[in-house]
Amino acid sequence: MGTKLERITELSKENPEMVFTSIGHLINKEMLIDCHRKMDGNKAVGIDGVTKEEYEKNLEVNLDDLVLRLKRHSYKPKPARKVEIPKDDGKTRPLSIYCYEDKLIQEALKRVLEAVFELHFYDEMMGFRPNRDCHKALQLLNVYIEKNPTNWIVDADIKSFFNHLDHEWIVKFIESRIKDPNIIRLVQRTLKAGIMEDFHFEPTEEGSGQGSVSSPIIANIYMHYVLVWWFHERVKPAMKGFCGLVVYADDFVACFQYKEDAERFYTALRSRLEHFGLNLQEEKSRLIEFGRYAEQNARKRGNKPATFDFLGLTHYCSKSSKGWFRVKRKTSRKKFRKKCKEMNSLIKAKRHMPVSELIHWINKVLDGYYNYYAITDNTQMCSEFQYRVSRMLFYWLNRRSQKKSYTWPQFHDMLKVYPLHTPKLKFSIYFGKIAS
């Protein structure tokens, strides 16, 4: 099956204008078996309560029935179960949890869409793509700011991006390269499956559910046409100086040499997004002076130089040890506080575990934290996080009973036996991933 998809990719590459009219047959039993094998069996279940393990008990029968329904065009996905996930600002983000069979179809649909669209995406798109991630996005942004004449930054945030994707535009964008009615029908039915909340059905007239396996590729296709293609083909040619764009899912930063270029882009961006059913989060979107002269100019005006947050890190203007301009970054205050609060609650809940097991669990969390945040210029904030965690651990170990368990000297002696992992640089902005 991989070979067939690879052939689709080759055809798309060799013929950039090619439109595929018959590729729905690729979603067959062979592909669905492979999707099933690679599906995570520990994910939450949908409204039917069926797990991967239960579906596998009658796998052949279940897949034969599913393929038959696909051929008869009678397959209809079940509504997703809706749960609310807390956000940093105190609000919640809706998460859609789909039934297992629907996840298989979404995975197959994702593979077909990626085979056709992936190689046509621009390099600036970093989210949910092979060999790209947040660190690569930060690297590219660093190049734009340090190695190019960036003086102005448009730091923008799209309001509830996944919830407001227009279904008609999604279909039009996909039909620009795929006009197989079987694929389009699956896309439409997946988008229109609806939501079940408190035993009440809600139709989905817009958006692509966060939690859908196919939602990331659909979001990338949307951003490709709405923002990235437009930036390359329409915005760049009209600019007087340098400009660059970095996109991760719905989060993006645009860099400009001249203020008038940045202002023109910012004004046009609002209209562009509104045309496709999207809006900027005004309180989180702004145009700031940022670059090699920003700190100097701000101090002349008696102000502090502006900073901006991108992918959980606060970017600020600074200098190297030799006095050259450098952009540096540290964990954003909002993300740091949220993670500390989360860790405090988790350690409290697990405080009755044996100390060795508790610290082993904490170290796994610390390692995951370091893998993302232990990048160039940010090891100090990682050390601060480790220090905060150690204080939380001391506090909650002494709340396991009425009698105080540890004094500080005893606690430090215990940490010599069961040490907390210390942060080490995991990713260099200049050289990439650091070997362990």
C-alpha positions in Angstrom: 0.0 0.0 0.0 2.9 2.3 0.8 4.1 1.8 -2.8 0.8 2.9 -4.3 0.7 6.0 -2.2 4.4 6.7 -3.1 3.4 6.4 -6.8 0.6 9.0 -6.2 3.2 11.3 -4.6 5.6 10.8 -7.6 2.8 11.6 -10.1 1.9 14.8 -8.1 5.6 15.8 -8.1 6.1 15.2 -11.8 2.9 16.9 -12.8 2.3 19.8 -10.4 -1.0 20.8 -12.1 -2.3 17.2 -12.1 -5.8 16.7 -10.6 -6.5 13.1 -9.3 -10.0 11.9 -10.3 -9.7 8.2 -9.2 -7.8 7.5 -6.0 -10.6 6.5 -3.6 -10.0 2.9 -4.3 -6.7 3.2 -2.3 -8.8 3.1 0.9 -9.3 -0.6 0.9 -9.0 -3.5 3.3 -5.2 -3.6 3.0 -4.8 0.0 3.9 -7.3 -0.2 6.8 -5.4 -3.2 8.2 -2.2 -1.2 8.2 -4.0 1.8 9.8 -5.3 -0.5 12.5 -1.9 -1.9 13.2 -0.4 1.5 13.7 -3.3 3.0 15.7 -2.7 3.9 19.3 -4.9 1.5 21.4 -4.6 3.7 24.6 -6.6 6.6 23.3 -10.0 7.5 24.7 -13.0 5.8 23.2 -15.9 7.4 21.3 -19.6 7.3 22.0 -19.8 3.5 21.1 -17.2 2.6 23.7 -15.3 0.3 21.3 -11.6 0.0 21.9 -8.9 -1.1 19.5 -8.7 -4.4 21.3 -12.4 -5.1 21.0 -12.5 -4.1 17.4 -9.6 -6.5 16.7 -11.5 -9.5 18.0 -13.5 -9.6 14.8 -11.1 -7.6 12.7 -11.7 -9.4 9.4 -15.5 -9.2 9.7 -15.5 -5.6 10.8 -13.2 -4.5 8.0 -15.1 -6.4 5.3 -18.3 -4.7 6.5 -16.6 -1.3 6.6 -15.2 -1.7 3.0 -18.6 -2.8 1.8 -20.2 0.3 3.2 -17.5 2.4 1.6 -18.2 0.8 -1.8 -22.0 1.3 -1.3 -21.5 4.9 -0.2 -23.4 4.0 3.0 -20.6 4.6 5.5 -21.5 7.4 7.9 -19.3 8.4 10.8 -20.8 8.6 14.2 -20.8 11.9 16.2 -17.7 12.7 18.2 -17.8 12.8 21.9 -16.9 16.3 23.1 -14.7 17.1 26.1 -13.3 20.5 27.2 -9.6 20.9 27.8 -8.4 23.8 30.0 -6.3 26.5 28.2 -3.7 28.8 29.6 -6.0 31.8 29.7 -8.6 30.0 31.9 -10.9 29.2 29.0 -11.4 25.7 27.5 -10.6 24.1 24.1 -13.1 21.6 22.7 -11.6 18.2 22.0 -13.5 15.7 19.8 -13.1 12.0 20.6 -14.1 9.8 17.7 -15.2 6.2 17.5 -12.5 3.7 16.6 -13.8 2.8 13.2 -14.0 6.4 12.3 -10.4 6.9 13.3 -9.4 4.2 10.9 -11.1 6.1 8.0 -9.6 9.4 9.2 -6.1 7.8 9.2 -6.7 6.4 5.7 -8.0 9.7 4.5 -5.0 11.5 6.0 -2.6 9.3 4.1 -4.3 9.9 0.8 -4.4 13.7 1.3 -0.7 13.8 2.4 0.4 11.8 -0.6 -1.1 14.4 -2.9 -0.6 17.7 -1.0 2.5 17.3 1.2 5.2 18.0 -1.4 3.3 21.1 -2.6 3.5 22.8 0.9 6.1 25.5 1.3 9.1 24.9 3.6 7.8 27.6 6.0 5.0 25.3 7.1 6.4 23.3 10.1 3.4 21.8 11.9 2.3 18.2 11.5 4.7 17.4 8.7 7.5 14.8 8.2 10.9 15.9 9.4 9.6 19.2 10.7 8.7 20.3 14.3 8.6 23.2 16.6 12.4 23.3 16.9 12.8 23.5 13.2 10.3 26.4 13.2 12.4 28.2 15.8 15.5 27.6 13.8 14.0 29.2 10.7 12.7 32.1 12.6 16.1 32.7 14.1 17.6 32.8 10.6 15.0 35.3 9.5 15.8 37.6 12.4 19.6 37.2 12.8 20.7 36.6 9.2 18.3 38.9 7.4 17.4 42.6 7.8 14.4 42.0 10.0 13.3 45.1 11.8 9.5 44.5 12.3 7.5 41.5 13.4 3.8 40.7 12.9 2.9 38.4 15.8 -0.6 37.1 14.9 -3.0 34.7 16.4 -6.1 33.3 14.6 -9.2 33.1 16.7 -10.4 29.5 17.3 -8.8 28.4 14.0 -9.8 24.7 14.0 -13.4 25.6 15.1 -14.0 28.1 12.2 -12.6 26.3 9.2 -15.2 26.8 6.5 -16.4 23.4 5.1 -17.1 24.7 1.6 -13.6 26.2 1.3 -12.1 23.0 2.6 -13.8 21.0 -0.2 -12.7 23.6 -2.8 -9.1 23.5 -1.6 -9.0 19.7 -1.7 -10.8 19.7 -5.1 -7.9 21.8 -6.5 -5.9 18.5 -6.6 -8.4 15.7 -5.9 -11.8 15.5 -7.7 -12.5 11.9 -6.8 -16.2 12.0 -5.5 -15.4 9.1 -3.1 -12.7 11.1 -1.3 -14.7 14.3 -1.3 -17.7 12.4 0.1 -15.5 11.0 2.9 -14.2 14.5 3.7 -17.7 16.0 3.8 -19.1 13.2 6.0 -16.2 13.4 8.4 -16.6 17.1 8.8 -20.4 16.9 9.2 -20.4 14.0 11.6 -21.6 16.2 14.5 -20.8 16.3 18.2 -22.5 14.5 21.1 -22.4 16.4 24.4 -24.4 15.4 27.5 -26.5 13.1 25.3 -27.4 16.0 23.0 -26.5 16.0 19.3 -25.0 19.1 17.9 -24.5 19.4 14.1 -21.1 20.6 12.9 -21.6 23.4 10.4 -18.0 24.6 10.5 -14.6 23.6 11.8 -12.6 20.4 11.8 -12.6 18.7 15.2 -9.4 18.8 17.2 -8.9 15.1 17.9 -9.6 14.0 14.4 -6.7 12.1 12.9 -7.3 13.9 9.6 -7.7 17.3 11.1 -4.0 18.3 11.0 -3.6 17.7 7.2 -6.9 19.5 6.5 -5.7 22.4 8.6 -2.4 22.5 6.7 -4.2 22.5 3.4 -6.4 25.4 4.6 -3.4 27.4 5.9 -1.5 26.6 2.7 -4.0 28.3 0.5 -5.3 31.0 2.9 -1.9 32.2 4.2 1.3 30.7 2.9 0.5 30.5 -0.8 -0.9 34.0 -0.7 2.2 35.3 1.2 4.6 33.8 -1.4 2.7 34.6 -4.6 1.0 37.9 -3.7 2.6 39.5 -0.7 6.3 38.9 -1.3 6.4 40.4 -4.8 4.7 43.6 -3.6 7.1 44.2 -0.7 10.0 46.7 -1.0 12.4 44.8 1.3 13.0 41.5 3.0 10.0 39.5 4.4 9.7 36.0 5.8 7.0 33.8 7.3 7.1 30.9 9.8 3.9 28.8 10.3 3.2 26.1 12.9 -0.4 24.9 12.6 -2.4 28.0 13.2 0.4 29.9 14.9 2.6 32.1 12.7 5.1 35.0 12.7 5.9 37.3 9.8 9.2 39.2 9.6 9.7 42.5 7.6 12.5 44.8 6.8 10.4 47.9 6.5 7.5 49.1 8.7 5.3 50.2 5.8 5.6 46.7 4.3 4.6 45.2 7.7 1.7 47.6 8.0 0.4 46.8 4.5 0.6 43.0 5.3 -1.1 43.4 8.6 -4.0 45.3 7.1 -4.4 42.9 4.2 -4.1 39.9 6.5 -7.4 40.8 8.3 -9.3 41.0 5.0 -7.7 37.8 3.7 -8.7 35.8 6.8 -12.2 37.2 6.9 -12.7 36.2 3.3 -12.1 32.6 4.3 -14.2 32.7 7.5 -11.4 33.4 10.0 -10.5 36.3 12.3 -7.5 37.6 14.2 -7.5 37.4 17.9 -7.0 41.1 18.2 -5.7 41.2 21.8 -3.0 38.6 20.9 -2.0 40.1 17.5 0.3 43.0 17.0 3.0 44.7 15.0 6.2 45.3 17.0 9.7 46.6 16.2 12.1 43.7 16.6 15.6 43.2 15.3 19.2 44.4 15.5 18.2 48.0 16.1 15.1 47.5 18.1 16.7 47.6 21.6 18.7 50.7 20.8 15.7 52.6 19.3 13.4 51.6 22.2 15.9 53.0 24.8 16.2 56.2 22.9 12.4 56.6 23.3 12.7 55.6 27.0 10.9 52.3 26.5 11.8 48.7 27.0 12.3 46.7 23.8 9.3 44.7 22.7 9.2 40.9 23.0 6.9 38.3 21.5 5.8 34.7 22.3 6.0 31.9 19.7 5.6 28.2 20.4 5.8 28.6 24.2 8.9 30.7 24.2 9.4 34.5 24.7 11.8 36.0 22.1 13.8 39.0 23.1 16.6 41.1 21.6 20.1 40.6 23.1 23.8 40.3 22.3 26.3 37.6 22.0 29.4 37.4 24.2 31.3 39.2 21.5 28.7 42.0 21.4 26.9 41.0 18.2 23.1 41.1 17.9 21.3 38.0 18.9 17.7 37.0 19.4 17.4 34.9 22.5 14.4 33.0 24.0 13.2 31.7 27.3 10.1 29.8 28.4 7.1 32.1 28.4 5.8 33.2 31.8 2.4 31.8 31.0 3.7 28.4 30.0 6.0 28.2 32.9 3.3 29.0 35.4 0.9 26.6 33.9 3.4 23.7 34.0 4.4 24.5 37.6 0.7 24.5 38.6 0.2 21.2 36.8 3.2 19.6 38.4 2.1 20.7 41.9 -1.3 19.1 41.4 0.2 15.9 40.1 2.9 15.5 42.8 0.2 16.1 45.4 -2.0 13.3 43.9 1.0 10.9 43.7 2.7 11.8 47.0 1.8 8.5 48.7 3.8 6.5 46.1 7.1 5.0 47.3 9.8 7.7 47.0 11.8 5.8 44.4 8.8 5.3 42.2 7.6 8.9 42.6 11.0 10.4 41.6 11.2 8.0 38.7 7.9 9.3 37.5 9.0 13.0 38.1 12.2 12.3 36.1 10.2 11.1 33.1 8.2 14.3 33.2 11.4 16.4 33.6 13.0 14.6 30.6 9.9 15.4 28.4 10.1 19.0 29.5 13.8 19.3 28.8 13.4 17.6 25.4 11.3 20.6 24.3 12.5 23.6 26.4 16.2 22.8 26.9 17.3 24.8 23.9 19.9 27.5 23.3 19.7 30.3 25.9 16.9 28.5 27.9 18.7 26.1 30.2 18.5 28.6 33.1 14.7 28.5 32.9 14.8 24.7 32.8 17.0 24.7 35.9 14.5 27.0 37.6 11.7 24.6 36.7 13.7 21.7 38.2 14.2 23.8 41.4 10.5 24.5 41.6 9.7 20.8 41.2 12.2 19.9 44.0 10.5 22.4 46.3 7.1 20.9 45.5 8.4 17.4 46.2 9.8 18.5 49.6 6.5 20.1 50.5 4.2 17.2 49.5 6.5 14.5 51.0 6.1 16.3 54.3 2.3 16.3 53.9 2.0 12.5 53.6 1.3 12.2 57.4 0.9 14.5 60.4 4.6 13.8 61.2 7.1 15.7 59.2 9.0 13.3 56.9 12.1 15.3 55.9 14.2 18.2 57.1 16.1 19.9 54.3 19.4 18.1 55.1 17.5 14.8 55.0 15.8 15.7 51.8 19.1 16.6 50.1 20.6 13.3 51.3 17.6 11.5 49.8 18.1 13.3 46.5 21.7 12.0 46.4 20.3 8.5 46.4 17.3 9.3 44.0 18.5 12.4 42.1 16.2 14.6 40.0 17.4 14.9 36.4 19.2 18.1 35.7 18.7 19.9 32.4 21.2 19.6 29.6 21.1 21.3 26.2 18.9 19.2 23.9 18.6 21.4 20.9 20.9 24.1 19.5 19.3 26.8 17.5 22.5 26.9 15.4 23.5 23.3 15.1 20.3 21.3 15.6 19.6 18.3 17.9 22.3 17.5 20.5 23.2 13.8 20.6 22.5 12.2 24.0 
